[in-house]
């Protein structure tokens, strides 16, 4: 489980840097500054959750069951939240209208919030050190 979490963390981090650079340098002539800012929001949240996955993969303070739940919530949450933001921000560049699936953005955000909540509850249930 830890290896899968750490590999996903590294992949999310790698892609966040690549997509951030793409937004800063490749999208300037193609979309508005507002759309670039929107795209960067997706990058930022993806990177935050890459760091969370790094922590999750190395900690011994969280049970395997909780790690699995948090991992799945983050994986789907980032895909829905950041992925839909990338699509919405570059909607004018594609044949697919990402506005038709825009409701997955708040669903993804809810999954990310849920991951943090599951982690918080896990910590609160622990006995004092």
N, CA, C and O atoms as a printed pandas DataFrame, in Angstrom:
     atom_number atom_name residue_name chain_id  residue_number  x_coord  y_coord  z_coord
0              1         N          UNK        A               1    0.833   -1.198    0.000
1              2        CA          UNK        A               1    0.000    0.000    0.000
2              3         C          UNK        A               1    0.871    1.251    0.000
3              4         O          UNK        A               1    0.636    2.172   -0.783
4              5         N          UNK        A               2    1.885    1.290    0.883
5              6        CA          UNK        A               2    2.730    2.485    0.968
6              7         C          UNK        A               2    3.415    2.800   -0.353
7              8         O          UNK        A               2    3.527    3.965   -0.736
8              9         N          UNK        A               3    3.877    1.754   -1.057
9             10        CA          UNK        A               3    4.539    1.993   -2.338
10            11         C          UNK        A               3    3.575    2.621   -3.338
11            12         O          UNK        A               3    3.942    3.558   -4.046
12            13         N          UNK        A               4    2.361    2.120   -3.402
13            14        CA          UNK        A               4    1.365    2.689   -4.320
14            15         C          UNK        A               4    1.081    4.149   -3.987
15            16         O          UNK        A               4    0.962    4.991   -4.877
16            17         N          UNK        A               5    0.976    4.432   -2.702
17            18        CA          UNK        A               5    0.720    5.810   -2.265
18            19         C          UNK        A               5    1.892    6.709   -2.651
19            20         O          UNK        A               5    1.689    7.805   -3.173
20            21         N          UNK        A               6    3.116    6.248   -2.397
21            22        CA          UNK        A               6    4.291    7.066   -2.691
22            23         C          UNK        A               6    4.494    7.254   -4.190
23            24         O          UNK        A               6    4.880    8.337   -4.628
24            25         N          UNK        A               7    4.242    6.221   -4.976
25            26        CA          UNK        A               7    4.353    6.355   -6.434
26            27         C          UNK        A               7    3.317    7.354   -6.952
27            28         O          UNK        A               7    3.627    8.185   -7.806
28            29         N          UNK        A               8    2.100    7.273   -6.440
29            30        CA          UNK        A               8    1.052    8.223   -6.843
30            31         C          UNK        A               8    1.421    9.635   -6.424
31            32         O          UNK        A               8    1.205   10.579   -7.184
32            33         N          UNK        A               9    1.978    9.795   -5.220
33            34        CA          UNK        A               9    2.415   11.115   -4.746
34            35         C          UNK        A               9    3.449   11.703   -5.697
35            36         O          UNK        A               9    3.359   12.868   -6.085
36            37         N          UNK        A              10    4.434   10.885   -6.069
37            38        CA          UNK        A              10    5.482   11.363   -6.973
38            39         C          UNK        A              10    4.905   11.706   -8.348
39            40         O          UNK        A              10    5.289   12.703   -8.958
40            41         N          UNK        A              11    3.989   10.881   -8.824
41            42        CA          UNK        A              11    3.359   11.144  -10.120
42            43         C          UNK        A              11    2.530   12.425  -10.078
43            44         O          UNK        A              11    2.606   13.243  -10.996
44            45         N          UNK        A              12    1.738   12.605   -9.020
45            46        CA          UNK        A              12    0.957   13.837   -8.876
46            47         C          UNK        A              12    1.879   15.054   -8.816
47            48         O          UNK        A              12    1.605   16.071   -9.453
48            49         N          UNK        A              13    2.966   14.955   -8.058
49            50        CA          UNK        A              13    3.908   16.067   -7.950
50            51         C          UNK        A              13    4.559   16.378   -9.283
51            52         O          UNK        A              13    4.638   17.537   -9.689
52            53         N          UNK        A              14    5.028   15.336   -9.964
53            54        CA          UNK        A              14    5.649   15.504  -11.280
54            55         C          UNK        A              14    4.695   16.187  -12.256
55            56         O          UNK        A              14    5.060   17.152  -12.927
56            57         N          UNK        A              15    3.476   15.673  -12.324
57            58        CA          UNK        A              15    2.491   16.246  -13.242
58            59         C          UNK        A              15    2.109   17.675  -12.855
59            60         O          UNK        A              15    1.855   18.504  -13.729
60            61         N          UNK        A              16    2.068   17.968  -11.567
61            62        CA          UNK        A              16    1.748   19.327  -11.131
62            63         C          UNK        A              16    2.817   20.311  -11.595
63            64         O          UNK        A              16    2.495   21.413  -12.040
64            65         N          UNK        A              17    4.074   19.923  -11.497
65            66        CA          UNK        A              17    5.156   20.806  -11.961
66            67         C          UNK        A              17    5.082   20.982  -13.472
67            68         O          UNK        A              17    5.203   22.100  -13.974
68            69         N          UNK        A              18    4.886   19.892  -14.194
69            70        CA          UNK        A              18    4.791   19.969  -15.659
70            71         C          UNK        A              18    3.595   20.825  -16.077
71            72         O          UNK        A              18    3.723   21.693  -16.941
72            73         N          UNK        A              19    2.440   20.582  -15.469
73            74        CA          UNK        A              19    1.242   21.348  -15.823
74            75         C          UNK        A              19    1.359   22.810  -15.401
75            76         O          UNK        A              19    0.864   23.697  -16.097
76            77         N          UNK        A              20    2.003   23.066  -14.277
77            78        CA          UNK        A              20    2.234   24.447  -13.848
78            79         C          UNK        A              20    3.120   25.195  -14.829
79            80         O          UNK        A              20    2.849   26.348  -15.164
80            81         N          UNK        A              21    4.177   24.541  -15.287
81            82        CA          UNK        A              21    5.055   25.159  -16.279
82            83         C          UNK        A              21    4.316   25.376  -17.593
83            84         O          UNK        A              21    4.479   26.410  -18.242
84            85         N          UNK        A              22    3.503   24.398  -17.981
85            86        CA          UNK        A              22    2.695   24.528  -19.186
86            87         C          UNK        A              22    1.749   25.722  -19.080
87            88         O          UNK        A              22    1.596   26.489  -20.030
88            89         N          UNK        A              23    1.120   25.871  -17.924
89            90        CA          UNK        A              23    0.200   26.999  -17.726
90            91         C          UNK        A              23    0.947   28.321  -17.802
91            92         O          UNK        A              23    0.462   29.279  -18.404
92            93         N          UNK        A              24    2.127   28.373  -17.193
93            94        CA          UNK        A              24    2.886   29.626  -17.150
94            95         C          UNK        A              24    3.486   29.994  -18.496
95            96         O          UNK        A              24    3.617   31.178  -18.810
96            97         N          UNK        A              25    3.852   28.998  -19.297
97            98        CA          UNK        A              25    4.589   29.301  -20.533
98            99         C          UNK        A              25    3.885   28.891  -21.818
99           100         O          UNK        A              25    4.101   29.508  -22.861
100          101         N          UNK        A              26    3.049   27.866  -21.763
101          102        CA          UNK        A              26    2.440   27.370  -22.986
102          103         C          UNK        A              26    1.043   27.882  -23.265
103          104         O          UNK        A              26    0.597   27.896  -24.412
104          105         N          UNK        A              27    0.359   28.301  -22.226
105          106        CA          UNK        A              27   -1.037   28.720  -22.404
106          107         C          UNK        A              27   -1.203   30.227  -22.607
107          108         O          UNK        A              27   -2.293   30.683  -22.951
108          109         N          UNK        A              28   -0.150   30.997  -22.401
109          110        CA          UNK        A              28   -0.262   32.461  -22.417
110          111         C          UNK        A              28   -0.915   33.017  -23.678
111          112         O          UNK        A              28   -1.709   33.954  -23.597
112          113         N          UNK        A              29   -0.600   32.463  -24.819
113          114        CA          UNK        A              29   -1.141   32.986  -26.074
114          115         C          UNK        A              29   -2.453   32.311  -26.479
115          116         O          UNK        A              29   -3.070   32.681  -27.478
116          117         N          UNK        A              30   -2.866   31.321  -25.694
117          118        CA          UNK        A              30   -4.032   30.534  -26.082
118          119         C          UNK        A              30   -5.292   30.823  -25.271
119          120         O          UNK        A              30   -6.405   30.684  -25.778
120          121         N          UNK        A              31   -5.116   31.223  -24.014
121          122        CA          UNK        A              31   -6.266   31.481  -23.143
122          123         C          UNK        A              31   -6.056   32.783  -22.382
123          124         O          UNK        A              31   -4.969   33.360  -22.410
124          125         N          UNK        A              32   -7.083   33.231  -21.715
125          126        CA          UNK        A              32   -7.022   34.490  -20.972
126          127         C          UNK        A              32   -6.242   34.306  -19.667
127          128         O          UNK        A              32   -6.076   33.183  -19.192
128          129         N          UNK        A              33   -5.767   35.413  -19.092
129          130        CA          UNK        A              33   -5.101   35.323  -17.787
130          131         C          UNK        A              33   -6.005   34.707  -16.711
131          132         O          UNK        A              33   -5.521   33.996  -15.830
132          133         N          UNK        A              34   -7.296   34.973  -16.778
133          134        CA          UNK        A              34   -8.234   34.377  -15.820
134          135         C          UNK        A              34   -8.267   32.857  -15.964
135          136         O          UNK        A              34   -8.316   32.138  -14.966
136          137         N          UNK        A              35   -8.241   32.374  -17.194
137          138        CA          UNK        A              35   -8.235   30.928  -17.419
138          139         C          UNK        A              35   -6.923   30.304  -16.926
139          140         O          UNK        A              35   -6.924   29.188  -16.406
140          141         N          UNK        A              36   -5.813   31.017  -17.087
141          142        CA          UNK        A              36   -4.530   30.522  -16.571
142          143         C          UNK        A              36   -4.585   30.440  -15.049
143          144         O          UNK        A              36   -4.104   29.470  -14.463
144          145         N          UNK        A              37   -5.167   31.447  -14.408
145          146        CA          UNK        A              37   -5.308   31.411  -12.941
146          147         C          UNK        A              37   -6.172   30.239  -12.500
147          148         O          UNK        A              37   -5.880   29.581  -11.502
148          149         N          UNK        A              38   -7.232   29.987  -13.248
149          150        CA          UNK        A              38   -8.096   28.846  -12.945
150          151         C          UNK        A              38   -7.307   27.550  -13.077
151          152         O          UNK        A              38   -7.393   26.685  -12.206
152          153         N          UNK        A              39   -6.552   27.407  -14.140
153          154        CA          UNK        A              39   -5.726   26.228  -14.375
154          155         C          UNK        A              39   -4.737   26.046  -13.220
155          156         O          UNK        A              39   -4.530   24.933  -12.735
156          157         N          UNK        A              40   -4.130   27.155  -12.788
157          158        CA          UNK        A              40   -3.152   27.109  -11.694
158          159         C          UNK        A              40   -3.804   26.659  -10.382
159          160         O          UNK        A              40   -3.143   26.045   -9.545
160          161         N          UNK        A              41   -5.077   26.954  -10.198
161          162        CA          UNK        A              41   -5.789   26.468   -9.009
162          163         C          UNK        A              41   -5.788   24.938   -8.995
163          164         O          UNK        A              41   -5.549   24.324   -7.955
164          165         N          UNK        A              42   -6.052   24.335  -10.133
165          166        CA          UNK        A              42   -5.994   22.881  -10.234
166          167         C          UNK        A              42   -4.609   22.349   -9.921
167          168         O          UNK        A              42   -4.470   21.340   -9.228
168          169         N          UNK        A              43   -3.582   23.021  -10.426
169          170        CA          UNK        A              43   -2.195   22.624  -10.167
170          171         C          UNK        A              43   -1.884   22.714   -8.674
171          172         O          UNK        A              43   -1.283   21.804   -8.104
172          173         N          UNK        A              44   -2.294   23.804   -8.053
173          174        CA          UNK        A              44   -2.022   24.016   -6.626
174          175         C          UNK        A              44   -2.640   22.919   -5.776
175          176         O          UNK        A              44   -1.968   22.359   -4.910
176          177         N          UNK        A              45   -3.893   22.608   -6.004
177          178        CA          UNK        A              45   -4.559   21.574   -5.220
178          179         C          UNK        A              45   -3.979   20.192   -5.496
179          180         O          UNK        A              45   -3.901   19.352   -4.600
180          181         N          UNK        A              46   -3.577   19.965   -6.731
181          182        CA          UNK        A              46   -2.939   18.691   -7.043
182          183         C          UNK        A              46   -1.630   18.559   -6.260
183          184         O          UNK        A              46   -1.340   17.492   -5.720
184          185         N          UNK        A              47   -0.845   19.626   -6.195
185          186        CA          UNK        A              47    0.424   19.575   -5.473
186          187         C          UNK        A              47    0.200   19.435   -3.971
187          188         O          UNK        A              47    0.909   18.672   -3.314
188          189         N          UNK        A              48   -0.770   20.155   -3.417
189          190        CA          UNK        A              48   -1.077   19.992   -1.990
190          191         C          UNK        A              48   -1.330   18.518   -1.664
191          192         O          UNK        A              48   -0.856   18.000   -0.653
192          193         N          UNK        A              49   -2.072   17.869   -2.526
193          194        CA          UNK        A              49   -2.447   16.487   -2.243
194          195         C          UNK        A              49   -1.333   15.506   -2.584
195          196         O          UNK        A              49   -1.321   14.388   -2.070
196          197         N          UNK        A              50   -0.404   15.903   -3.437
197          198        CA          UNK        A              50    0.811   15.097   -3.626
198          199         C          UNK        A              50    1.602   15.075   -2.322
199          200         O          UNK        A              50    2.105   14.028   -1.914
200          201         N          UNK        A              51    1.712   16.238   -1.666
201          202        CA          UNK        A              51    2.405   16.297   -0.376
202          203         C          UNK        A              51    1.680   15.478    0.688
203          204         O          UNK        A              51    2.312   14.793    1.492
204          205         N          UNK        A              52    0.360   15.553    0.688
205          206        CA          UNK        A              52   -0.403   14.761    1.652
206          207         C          UNK        A              52   -0.167   13.271    1.423
207          208         O          UNK        A              52   -0.019   12.514    2.382
208          209         N          UNK        A              53   -0.130   12.847    0.172
209          210        CA          UNK        A              53    0.133   11.441   -0.116
210          211         C          UNK        A              53    1.545   11.036    0.307
211          212         O          UNK        A              53    1.752    9.918    0.778
212          213         N          UNK        A              54    2.512   11.934    0.142
213          214        CA          UNK        A              54    3.874   11.637    0.612
214          215         C          UNK        A              54    3.862   11.371    2.114
215          216         O          UNK        A              54    4.444   10.397    2.592
216          217         N          UNK        A              55    3.197   12.246    2.842
217          218        CA          UNK        A              55    3.072   12.060    4.292
218          219         C          UNK        A              55    2.393   10.735    4.604
219          220         O          UNK        A              55    2.860    9.969    5.446
220          221         N          UNK        A              56    1.294   10.476    3.923
221          222        CA          UNK        A              56    0.505    9.278    4.177
222          223         C          UNK        A              56    1.326    8.013    3.917
223          224         O          UNK        A              56    1.202    7.027    4.644
224          225         N          UNK        A              57    2.159    8.045    2.884
225          226        CA          UNK        A              57    2.947    6.880    2.527
226          227         C          UNK        A              57    4.068    6.561    3.498
227          228         O          UNK        A              57    4.528    5.420    3.554
228          229         N          UNK        A              58    4.514    7.543    4.260
229          230        CA          UNK        A              58    5.642    7.295    5.171
230          231         C          UNK        A              58    5.245    7.248    6.641
231          232         O          UNK        A              58    6.040    6.821    7.478
232          233         N          UNK        A              59    4.056    7.669    6.963
233          234        CA          UNK        A              59    3.663    7.707    8.369
234          235         C          UNK        A              59    3.292    6.321    8.893
235          236         O          UNK        A              59    2.777    5.477    8.160
236          237         N          UNK        A              60    3.561    6.114   10.155
237          238        CA          UNK        A              60    3.120    4.893   10.841
238          239         C          UNK        A              60    1.984    5.212   11.802
239          240         O          UNK        A              60    1.523    4.336   12.534
240          241         N          UNK        A              61    1.538    6.443   11.802
241          242        CA          UNK        A              61    0.486    6.895   12.720
242          243         C          UNK        A              61   -0.921    6.646   12.198
243          244         O          UNK        A              61   -1.898    6.955   12.881
244          245         N          UNK        A              62   -1.035    6.094   11.002
245          246        CA          UNK        A              62   -2.338    5.884   10.369
246          247         C          UNK        A              62   -2.448    4.406    9.995
247          248         O          UNK        A              62   -1.511    3.829    9.442
248          249         N          UNK        A              63   -3.581    3.805   10.294
249          250        CA          UNK        A              63   -3.786    2.385    9.980
250          251         C          UNK        A              63   -3.839    2.162    8.474
251          252         O          UNK        A              63   -4.079    3.092    7.704
252          253         N          UNK        A              64   -3.613    0.921    8.067
253          254        CA          UNK        A              64   -3.672    0.564    6.648
254          255         C          UNK        A              64   -5.070    0.835    6.089
255          256         O          UNK        A              64   -5.211    1.314    4.964
256          257         N          UNK        A              65   -6.085    0.531    6.867
257          258        CA          UNK        A              65   -7.472    0.764    6.433
258          259         C          UNK        A              65   -7.706    2.254    6.175
259          260         O          UNK        A              65   -8.299    2.623    5.162
260          261         N          UNK        A              66   -7.247    3.099    7.078
261          262        CA          UNK        A              66   -7.408    4.545    6.911
262          263         C          UNK        A              66   -6.579    5.042    5.742
263          264         O          UNK        A              66   -7.033    5.884    4.967
264          265         N          UNK        A              67   -5.353    4.520    5.608
265          266        CA          UNK        A              67   -4.510    4.918    4.468
266          267         C          UNK        A              67   -5.213    4.605    3.159
267          268         O          UNK        A              67   -5.229    5.430    2.245
268          269         N          UNK        A              68   -5.790    3.425    3.068
269          270        CA          UNK        A              68   -6.478    3.027    1.836
270          271         C          UNK        A              68   -7.644    3.974    1.537
271          272         O          UNK        A              68   -7.823    4.405    0.398
272          273         N          UNK        A              69   -8.423    4.289    2.550
273          274        CA          UNK        A              69   -9.580    5.173    2.356
274          275         C          UNK        A              69   -9.138    6.566    1.926
275          276         O          UNK        A              69   -9.685    7.133    0.980
276          277         N          UNK        A              70   -8.153    7.111    2.617
277          278        CA          UNK        A              70   -7.661    8.457    2.287
278          279         C          UNK        A              70   -7.053    8.460    0.887
279          280         O          UNK        A              70   -7.268    9.393    0.113
280          281         N          UNK        A              71   -6.299    7.419    0.570
281          282        CA          UNK        A              71   -5.679    7.304   -0.750
282          283         C          UNK        A              71   -6.727    7.332   -1.861
283          284         O          UNK        A              71   -6.590    8.079   -2.830
284          285         N          UNK        A              72   -7.761    6.527   -1.721
285          286        CA          UNK        A              72   -8.809    6.463   -2.751
286          287         C          UNK        A              72   -9.537    7.805   -2.863
287          288         O          UNK        A              72   -9.811    8.272   -3.969
288          289         N          UNK        A              73   -9.847    8.418   -1.732
289          290        CA          UNK        A              73  -10.524    9.725   -1.755
290          291         C          UNK        A              73   -9.671   10.772   -2.464
291          292         O          UNK        A              73  -10.187   11.567   -3.249
292          293         N          UNK        A              74   -8.369   10.775   -2.191
293          294        CA          UNK        A              74   -7.477   11.747   -2.831
294          295         C          UNK        A              74   -7.331   11.451   -4.319
295          296         O          UNK        A              74   -7.391   12.360   -5.147
296          297         N          UNK        A              75   -7.141   10.196   -4.651
297          298        CA          UNK        A              75   -6.961    9.817   -6.050
298          299         C          UNK        A              75   -8.149   10.262   -6.901
299          300         O          UNK        A              75   -7.975   10.919   -7.927
300          301         N          UNK        A              76   -9.345    9.903   -6.472
301          302        CA          UNK        A              76  -10.540   10.283   -7.226
302          303         C          UNK        A              76  -10.794   11.784   -7.106
303          304         O          UNK        A              76  -11.183   12.431   -8.078
304          305         N          UNK        A              77  -10.573   12.333   -5.916
305          306        CA          UNK        A              77  -10.798   13.761   -5.700
306          307         C          UNK        A              77   -9.928   14.631   -6.582
307          308         O          UNK        A              77  -10.417   15.593   -7.174
308          309         N          UNK        A              78   -8.647   14.313   -6.683
309          310        CA          UNK        A              78   -7.746   15.107   -7.542
310          311         C          UNK        A              78   -8.140   14.943   -9.002
311          312         O          UNK        A              78   -8.154   15.913   -9.760
312          313         N          UNK        A              79   -8.458   13.726   -9.392
313          314        CA          UNK        A              79   -8.868   13.502  -10.777
314          315         C          UNK        A              79  -10.101   14.337  -11.112
315          316         O          UNK        A              79  -10.138   15.006  -12.145
316          317         N          UNK        A              80  -11.108   14.299  -10.240
317          318        CA          UNK        A              80  -12.329   15.066  -10.490
318          319         C          UNK        A              80  -12.110   16.562  -10.339
319          320         O          UNK        A              80  -12.510   17.338  -11.208
320          321         N          UNK        A              81  -11.475   16.980   -9.237
321          322        CA          UNK        A              81  -11.343   18.410   -8.962
322          323         C          UNK        A              81  -10.342   19.066   -9.914
323          324         O          UNK        A              81  -10.710   19.923  -10.717
324          325         N          UNK        A              82   -9.088   18.661   -9.819
325          326        CA          UNK        A              82   -8.072   19.301  -10.662
326          327         C          UNK        A              82   -8.296   18.980  -12.133
327          328         O          UNK        A              82   -8.171   19.853  -12.991
328          329         N          UNK        A              83   -8.627   17.723  -12.421
329          330        CA          UNK        A              83   -8.839   17.343  -13.815
330          331         C          UNK        A              83   -9.939   18.143  -14.485
331          332         O          UNK        A              83   -9.791   18.584  -15.625
332          333         N          UNK        A              84  -11.042   18.328  -13.775
333          334        CA          UNK        A              84  -12.134   19.106  -14.379
334          335         C          UNK        A              84  -11.763   20.577  -14.509
335          336         O          UNK        A              84  -12.180   21.247  -15.454
336          337         N          UNK        A              85  -10.978   21.078  -13.556
337          338        CA          UNK        A              85  -10.526   22.473  -13.655
338          339         C          UNK        A              85   -9.620   22.651  -14.874
339          340         O          UNK        A              85   -9.731   23.645  -15.592
340          341         N          UNK        A              86   -8.724   21.686  -15.107
341          342        CA          UNK        A              86   -7.871   21.773  -16.297
342          343         C          UNK        A              86   -8.729   21.813  -17.553
343          344         O          UNK        A              86   -8.481   22.603  -18.463
344          345         N          UNK        A              87   -9.734   20.958  -17.592
345          346        CA          UNK        A              87  -10.620   20.937  -18.755
346          347         C          UNK        A              87  -11.423   22.209  -18.914
347          348         O          UNK        A              87  -11.558   22.731  -20.020
348          349         N          UNK        A              88  -11.961   22.714  -17.803
349          350        CA          UNK        A              88  -12.757   23.947  -17.868
350          351         C          UNK        A              88  -11.906   25.148  -18.267
351          352         O          UNK        A              88  -12.355   26.004  -19.030
352          353         N          UNK        A              89  -10.685   25.212  -17.756
353          354        CA          UNK        A              89   -9.812   26.353  -18.057
354          355         C          UNK        A              89   -9.363   26.361  -19.514
355          356         O          UNK        A              89   -9.092   27.422  -20.077
356          357         N          UNK        A              90   -9.286   25.193  -20.115
357          358        CA          UNK        A              90   -8.853   25.102  -21.519
358          359         C          UNK        A              90  -10.012   24.682  -22.431
359          360         O          UNK        A              90   -9.791   24.180  -23.533
360          361         N          UNK        A              91  -11.220   24.887  -21.972
361          362        CA          UNK        A              91  -12.415   24.463  -22.702
362          363         C          UNK        A              91  -12.457   25.000  -24.130
363          364         O          UNK        A              91  -12.897   24.305  -25.046
364          365         N          UNK        A              92  -12.002   26.227  -24.316
365          366        CA          UNK        A              92  -12.053   26.841  -25.645
366          367         C          UNK        A              92  -11.077   26.190  -26.624
367          368         O          UNK        A              92  -11.154   26.436  -27.827
368          369         N          UNK        A              93  -10.162   25.365  -26.119
369          370        CA          UNK        A              93   -9.149   24.738  -26.977
370          371         C          UNK        A              93   -9.518   23.322  -27.405
371          372         O          UNK        A              93   -8.797   22.698  -28.184
372          373         N          UNK        A              94  -10.633   22.818  -26.903
373          374        CA          UNK        A              94  -10.985   21.426  -27.169
374          375         C          UNK        A              94  -12.335   21.316  -27.859
375          376         O          UNK        A              94  -13.136   22.251  -27.849
376          377         N          UNK        A              95  -12.568   20.167  -28.453
377          378        CA          UNK        A              95  -13.860   19.910  -29.094
378          379         C          UNK        A              95  -14.902   19.503  -28.053
379          380         O          UNK        A              95  -16.100   19.689  -28.265
380          381         N          UNK        A              96  -14.442   18.944  -26.922
381          382        CA          UNK        A              96  -15.361   18.529  -25.868
382          383         C          UNK        A              96  -15.729   19.725  -25.007
383          384         O          UNK        A              96  -14.859   20.519  -24.648
384          385         N          UNK        A              97  -16.997   19.864  -24.675
385          386        CA          UNK        A              97  -17.441   20.963  -23.826
386          387         C          UNK        A              97  -17.402   20.509  -22.364
387          388         O          UNK        A              97  -18.312   19.822  -21.899
388          389         N          UNK        A              98  -16.352   20.894  -21.649
389          390        CA          UNK        A              98  -16.180   20.484  -20.257
390          391         C          UNK        A              98  -17.228   21.095  -19.335
391          392         O          UNK        A              98  -17.393   20.640  -18.203
392          393         N          UNK        A              99  -17.932   22.109  -19.801
393          394        CA          UNK        A              99  -18.992   22.700  -18.974
394          395         C          UNK        A              99  -20.126   21.709  -18.730
395          396         O          UNK        A              99  -20.880   21.851  -17.768
396          397         N          UNK        A             100  -20.247   20.707  -19.597
397          398        CA          UNK        A             100  -21.307   19.707  -19.418
398          399         C          UNK        A             100  -21.036   18.789  -18.225
399          400         O          UNK        A             100  -21.958   18.166  -17.699
400          401         N          UNK        A             101  -19.787   18.705  -17.801
401          402        CA          UNK        A             101  -19.446   17.860  -16.650
402          403         C          UNK        A             101  -18.878   18.690  -15.490
403          404         O          UNK        A             101  -18.178   18.166  -14.624
404          405         N          UNK        A             102  -19.185   19.968  -15.491
405          406        CA          UNK        A             102  -18.629   20.881  -14.481
406          407         C          UNK        A             102  -19.018   20.507  -13.056
407          408         O          UNK        A             102  -18.330   20.898  -12.112
408          409         N          UNK        A             103  -20.087   19.771  -12.881
409          410        CA          UNK        A             103  -20.518   19.407  -11.524
410          411         C          UNK        A             103  -19.585   18.402  -10.854
411          412         O          UNK        A             103  -19.711   18.156   -9.654
412          413         N          UNK        A             104  -18.649   17.815  -11.607
413          414        CA          UNK        A             104  -17.703   16.917  -10.937
414          415         C          UNK        A             104  -16.638   17.692  -10.170
415          416         O          UNK        A             104  -15.949   17.125   -9.322
416          417         N          UNK        A             105  -16.499   18.984  -10.462
417          418        CA          UNK        A             105  -15.521   19.796   -9.729
418          419         C          UNK        A             105  -15.881   19.862   -8.239
419          420         O          UNK        A             105  -15.031   19.541   -7.407
420          421         N          UNK        A             106  -17.093   20.259   -7.870
421          422        CA          UNK        A             106  -17.414   20.271   -6.443
422          423         C          UNK        A             106  -17.448   18.865   -5.830
423          424         O          UNK        A             106  -17.164   18.701   -4.643
424          425         N          UNK        A             107  -17.789   17.862   -6.626
425          426        CA          UNK        A             107  -17.738   16.492   -6.122
426          427         C          UNK        A             107  -16.290   16.126   -5.774
427          428         O          UNK        A             107  -16.026   15.539   -4.725
428          429         N          UNK        A             108  -15.368   16.475   -6.654
429          430        CA          UNK        A             108  -13.949   16.236   -6.382
430          431         C          UNK        A             108  -13.488   16.983   -5.141
431          432         O          UNK        A             108  -12.750   16.434   -4.322
432          433         N          UNK        A             109  -13.914   18.222   -4.997
433          434        CA          UNK        A             109  -13.569   18.995   -3.808
434          435         C          UNK        A             109  -14.110   18.362   -2.542
435          436         O          UNK        A             109  -13.439   18.347   -1.510
436          437         N          UNK        A             110  -15.325   17.839   -2.622
437          438        CA          UNK        A             110  -15.929   17.161   -1.474
438          439         C          UNK        A             110  -15.136   15.902   -1.108
439          440         O          UNK        A             110  -14.959   15.601    0.072
440          441         N          UNK        A             111  -14.669   15.182   -2.101
441          442        CA          UNK        A             111  -13.850   13.993   -1.836
442          443         C          UNK        A             111  -12.524   14.374   -1.173
443          444         O          UNK        A             111  -12.055   13.673   -0.276
444          445         N          UNK        A             112  -11.922   15.477   -1.610
445          446        CA          UNK        A             112  -10.673   15.935   -0.994
446          447         C          UNK        A             112  -10.900   16.355    0.457
447          448         O          UNK        A             112  -10.103   16.035    1.340
448          449         N          UNK        A             113  -11.980   17.063    0.687
449          450        CA          UNK        A             113  -12.333   17.445    2.065
450          451         C          UNK        A             113  -12.570   16.185    2.899
451          452         O          UNK        A             113  -12.149   16.109    4.054
452          453         N          UNK        A             114  -13.233   15.217    2.317
453          454        CA          UNK        A             114  -13.499   13.965    3.031
454          455         C          UNK        A             114  -12.205   13.243    3.398
455          456         O          UNK        A             114  -12.111   12.655    4.476
456          457         N          UNK        A             115  -11.221   13.281    2.525
457          458        CA          UNK        A             115   -9.932   12.652    2.822
458          459         C          UNK        A             115   -9.302   13.288    4.053
459          460         O          UNK        A             115   -8.819   12.587    4.942
460          461         N          UNK        A             116   -9.309   14.609    4.104
461          462        CA          UNK        A             116   -8.764   15.321    5.269
462          463         C          UNK        A             116   -9.573   14.997    6.524
463          464         O          UNK        A             116   -9.004   14.842    7.604
464          465         N          UNK        A             117  -10.886   14.894    6.390
465          466        CA          UNK        A             117  -11.746   14.583    7.533
466          467         C          UNK        A             117  -11.469   13.174    8.068
467          468         O          UNK        A             117  -11.385   12.974    9.279
468          469         N          UNK        A             118  -11.328   12.212    7.173
469          470        CA          UNK        A             118  -11.012   10.843    7.589
470          471         C          UNK        A             118   -9.673   10.823    8.328
471          472         O          UNK        A             118   -9.526   10.136    9.339
472          473         N          UNK        A             119   -8.719   11.566    7.825
473          474        CA          UNK        A             119   -7.409   11.649    8.480
474          475         C          UNK        A             119   -7.525   12.302    9.858
475          476         O          UNK        A             119   -6.927   11.828   10.824
476          477         N          UNK        A             120   -8.283   13.374    9.946
477          478        CA          UNK        A             120   -8.497   14.058   11.228
478          479         C          UNK        A             120   -9.145   13.121   12.245
479          480         O          UNK        A             120   -8.695   13.037   13.388
480          481         N          UNK        A             121  -10.178   12.431   11.840
481          482        CA          UNK        A             121  -10.862   11.506   12.745
482          483         C          UNK        A             121   -9.897   10.417   13.215
483          484         O          UNK        A             121   -9.908   10.031   14.384
484          485         N          UNK        A             122   -9.070    9.930   12.302
485          486        CA          UNK        A             122   -8.071    8.925   12.669
486          487         C          UNK        A             122   -7.123    9.448   13.741
487          488         O          UNK        A             122   -6.801    8.738   14.693
488          489         N          UNK        A             123   -6.679   10.684   13.583
489          490        CA          UNK        A             123   -5.771   11.278   14.560
490          491         C          UNK        A             123   -6.474   11.490   15.902
491          492         O          UNK        A             123   -5.882   11.255   16.955
492          493         N          UNK        A             124   -7.720   11.929   15.868
493          494        CA          UNK        A             124   -8.471   12.181   17.103
494          495         C          UNK        A             124   -8.732   10.887   17.883
495          496         O          UNK        A             124   -8.818   10.912   19.111
496          497         N          UNK        A             125   -8.853    9.792   17.197
497          498        CA          UNK        A             125   -9.116    8.500   17.838
498          499         C          UNK        A             125   -7.869    7.909   18.502
499          500         O          UNK        A             125   -7.969    7.011   19.339
500          501         N          UNK        A             126   -6.711    8.415   18.125
501          502        CA          UNK        A             126   -5.471    7.866   18.683
502          503         C          UNK        A             126   -5.319    8.238   20.146
503          504         O          UNK        A             126   -5.737    9.307   20.591
504          505         N          UNK        A             127   -4.716    7.329   20.869
505          506        CA          UNK        A             127   -4.407    7.614   22.273
506          507         C          UNK        A             127   -3.224    8.576   22.311
507          508         O          UNK        A             127   -2.402    8.609   21.396
508          509         N          UNK        A             128   -3.155    9.348   23.372
509          510        CA          UNK        A             128   -2.063   10.313   23.536
510          511         C          UNK        A             128   -0.717    9.587   23.566
511          512         O          UNK        A             128   -0.617    8.474   24.082
512          513         N          UNK        A             129    0.304   10.219   23.016
513          514        CA          UNK        A             129    1.670    9.660   23.070
514          515         C          UNK        A             129    2.256    9.886   24.445
515          516         O          UNK        A             129    3.394    9.493   24.704
